Amino acid sequence: MKKSEIYVSIALDDNRVPEAISWRATDAGEKIHFAKAINISLWDRDEAGTMKIDLWTKDMPVDEMKYFYIDTMGAMAQSIATATSDQVMAKKMRDLCEELMKHVEQQREQNG
């Protein structure tokens, strides 16, 4: 059986606030990639529930954080369509993403 691993490293300041997030994957070579935010969700087999890790660095702007979550929900919509063929659920998720994008863009215009 082939094994693939993903490594994530979080550099924290003295107050344990993330300053840097880096990651690499064994299937992608040795290159280290950097991120401003990370969102990991795992379905725990024993608890039958979601376990989450949400971290972002101090330099992650609020607007980028909002786009990050909208993009994440859009990707989840595609995943649910692929994994379950539930096009209704996927469409509702995509519609929510469109609504949220309009909201963020309106806020951006109001704030200059």
HELIX and SHEET records of a PDB file:
HELIX    1   1 THR A   26  ALA A   28  5                                   3    
HELIX    2   2 VAL A   62  THR A   84  1                                  23    
HELIX    3   3 GLN A   87  GLN A  110  1                                  24    
SHEET    1   A 3 ILE A   6  LEU A  12  0                                        
SHEET    2   A 3 PRO A  18  ALA A  25 -1                                        
SHEET    3   A 3 HIS A  33  ALA A  35 -1                                        
SHEET    1   B 2 ALA A  37  ASP A  44  0                                        
SHEET    2   B 2 GLY A  49  TRP A  56 -1                                        
END                                                                             
